């Protein structure tokens, strides 16, 4: 799970007494490490900001803190992972744009981080690139909603015994998935849903209804797992509301005979 998702996930579950004690010990150890290493790193970096050279409001910065990369505790508190920034550059580095940028560029060295902080034009260019990526993700949600709608129609018509229309919407679902799969950054999901869509037996009239219903359930489950991992929880909740509203509307149309 990347750093962006960690920031906006659901609240952590309540901790046990033993876990609270361990967390307190961890905080005490980190505080002590900070006190020991602060003067060492300040002296090494010349008591100035590594990015802009300012000598005012110097702060100790950990490169890998919260980026989402699995690093050992020794590496996290090593001298190679620590450097100095002024308050302004530190705020800039730890801002939302800074966090996003670190994930885009895979900044695993202090030197690369400092170059990116200094290079404002490159930073802004990739900030725009990130928002284009966000727009693509929003399109992914809309397209997922359309795929759910098409599969639900296939399931409803299969339940009503209208296999011709059900097969038509299954073909439409394949086309929708071909379009959506280009925006999904998960090879596992791509292979799984392709397999599900290709396993449907169009000629088996006896088990066709069950097969379509199973397909709809499995595809929804797989895509919802991907969305839960890729989006903040409030976006996921909004999407779930839209799915429920869409399903209710389709069921009403099916009952009134207006579903086309």
Buried (B, 14 or more C-beta within 10 A) or exposed (E): EBBBBEEEBEEEEEEEEEEEEEEEEEEEEBEEBBEEBBEEBBEEBEEBBBBBEBEEEBBBBBBBEEBBBEBEEEEBBBEEBBBBBBEBBBEBBBEEBBBBBBBBBEBBEBEBBBBBBEEEEEBEEBBEEBEEEEEEBEEBBEBBBBBBBBBBBBBBBBBBEEBEBBBBBBBBBBEBBEEBBEEBEBEEBBEBBBEBBEEBEEEEEEEBBEBBBBBBEBBBEBBBBBBBBBBBEEBBEEBEEBBEEBBEEBEEBBEEEEBE
